[in-house]
Amino acid sequence: MLSHERVWKAIDRLAETHDLTPSGLARKAGLDATTFNKSKRVGPDGRARWPSTESLSKVIEATGASLDDFMALVAGRALGMGAAVPTQTPTTGIPLVGLAQAGAGGFFDDAGYPAGEGWDVVPFPATEMDDRIYALEITGDSMLPVYRDGDTIIVSPTASIRRGDRVVVKTASGEVMAKILKRKTTLSIDLASFNVDHEDIHLPMADVAWIARILWASQ
């Protein structure tokens, strides 16, 4: 199950598998040593903090693991010889639509949940958020070098969001875009582009229909 507790436990297990502490794992991945500290797992307001997609990607790459390996740890299974024990991971189908299509209208309700027709379905490990997460397929090269044409991002409209997270934003005019959250106040939001050839964006919150966090990327 893709719950907050299970994801953090999977990080701890991945560190143990390589005879590392969570701090050692963070350093191995080129992250700040405090990235996976216990104190970083809950915010000052008591809300659960999720590890960022970028930090997960870096530790998976640094340890030579795969997304399937990590999901095996999330499910509570051990790793053996650098690979997951060959056990079938339960999967489910989640809604999928192209990011370029998503702004056409009719794909989301006012809260940013998948709605309407035209969605495809993509298999994904069974989670506790099956009815809330969805997938968007990247089209084109406008988000290089982070996302390439054909990559799939997994999005949650209910996950907590903080500065530095990768997010999907829908504007009041209907545009849907993937960006990096730089700053958010009650009045405005600042978004950084993945591609340096594209300018960062400043929007009044009145022009934002909804914002959702990118949890995973299948690359």
Secondary structure, DSSP 8 states (H G I E B T S, - for coil): ---HHHHHHHHHHHHHHTT--HHHHHHHTTS-TTTT-GGGSB-TTS-B----HHHHHHHHHHHT--HHHHHHHHTT--EETTEE-S----EEEEEEEEHHHHTTSSSB-TTS-B-SS--EEEEEE--TTTTT-EEEE--SSTTTTTS-TT-EEEEESSS---TT-EEEEEETTS-EEEEEEEEE-SSEEEEE-SSTTS--EEEEGGGEEEEEEEEEEE-
